[in-house]
Amino acid sequence: MHCKDIKAQIRKQLKTQSHNWHRLTRKEKRQLFVRYWSKLLTIHSIC
């Protein structure tokens, strides 16, 4: 899988798992995404 596909999947998961996703600001959403992305990069060697 490409990085772009993985990022899209992470975003979809965050939208479904976070019940208040629509209430979060753009910066808060980005912080959540970066946190999960960095965890994924430490576990797997992607990109």
C-alpha atoms as a printed R data frame, in Angstrom:
   type eleno elety resid chain resno       x      y      z
1  ATOM     1    CA   MET     A     1   0.000  0.000  0.000
2  ATOM     2    CA   HIS     A     2   1.081  3.522 -0.641
3  ATOM     3    CA   CYS     A     3   1.425  6.172  2.049
4  ATOM     4    CA   LYS     A     4  -1.538  8.060  0.619
5  ATOM     5    CA   ASP     A     5  -3.814  5.035  0.984
6  ATOM     6    CA   ILE     A     6  -2.685  4.395  4.528
7  ATOM     7    CA   LYS     A     7  -3.295  8.013  5.502
8  ATOM     8    CA   ALA     A     8  -6.799  7.848  4.045
9  ATOM     9    CA   GLN     A     9  -7.552  4.712  6.046
10 ATOM    10    CA   ILE     A    10  -6.316  6.353  9.248
11 ATOM    11    CA   ARG     A    11  -8.556  9.369  8.601
12 ATOM    12    CA   LYS     A    12 -11.568  7.115  8.022
13 ATOM    13    CA   GLN     A    13 -10.878  5.227 11.244
14 ATOM    14    CA   LEU     A    14 -10.553  8.444 13.221
15 ATOM    15    CA   LYS     A    15 -13.845  9.719 11.815
16 ATOM    16    CA   THR     A    16 -15.703  6.555 12.795
17 ATOM    17    CA   GLN     A    17 -14.034  6.060 16.188
18 ATOM    18    CA   SER     A    18 -14.224  9.671 17.376
19 ATOM    19    CA   HIS     A    19 -17.845 10.380 18.188
20 ATOM    20    CA   ASN     A    20 -17.234 14.147 18.237
21 ATOM    21    CA   TRP     A    21 -15.112 14.363 15.077
22 ATOM    22    CA   HIS     A    22 -17.261 17.083 13.516
23 ATOM    23    CA   ARG     A    23 -16.888 19.267 16.630
24 ATOM    24    CA   LEU     A    24 -13.094 19.165 16.654
25 ATOM    25    CA   THR     A    25 -11.174 22.011 15.123
26 ATOM    26    CA   ARG     A    26  -8.896 21.455 12.189
27 ATOM    27    CA   LYS     A    27  -5.791 21.709 14.379
28 ATOM    28    CA   GLU     A    28  -7.141 19.148 16.849
29 ATOM    29    CA   LYS     A    29  -7.942 16.746 14.025
30 ATOM    30    CA   ARG     A    30  -4.440 17.192 12.647
31 ATOM    31    CA   GLN     A    31  -2.900 16.522 16.076
32 ATOM    32    CA   LEU     A    32  -4.849 13.273 16.376
33 ATOM    33    CA   PHE     A    33  -3.844 12.233 12.883
34 ATOM    34    CA   VAL     A    34  -0.161 13.033 13.453
35 ATOM    35    CA   ARG     A    35  -0.192 11.082 16.720
36 ATOM    36    CA   TYR     A    36  -1.560  7.951 15.043
37 ATOM    37    CA   TRP     A    37   0.670  8.380 11.994
38 ATOM    38    CA   SER     A    38   3.801  8.643 14.144
39 ATOM    39    CA   LYS     A    39   2.813  5.529 16.113
40 ATOM    40    CA   LEU     A    40   2.334  3.649 12.874
41 ATOM    41    CA   LEU     A    41   5.711  4.770 11.565
42 ATOM    42    CA   THR     A    42   7.494  3.632 14.724
43 ATOM    43    CA   ILE     A    43   5.875  0.183 14.552
44 ATOM    44    CA   HIS     A    44   6.270 -0.361 10.804
45 ATOM    45    CA   SER     A    45   8.818  0.978  8.379
46 ATOM    46    CA   ILE     A    46   6.475  2.693  5.940
47 ATOM    47    CA   CYS     A    47   7.484  5.506  3.582
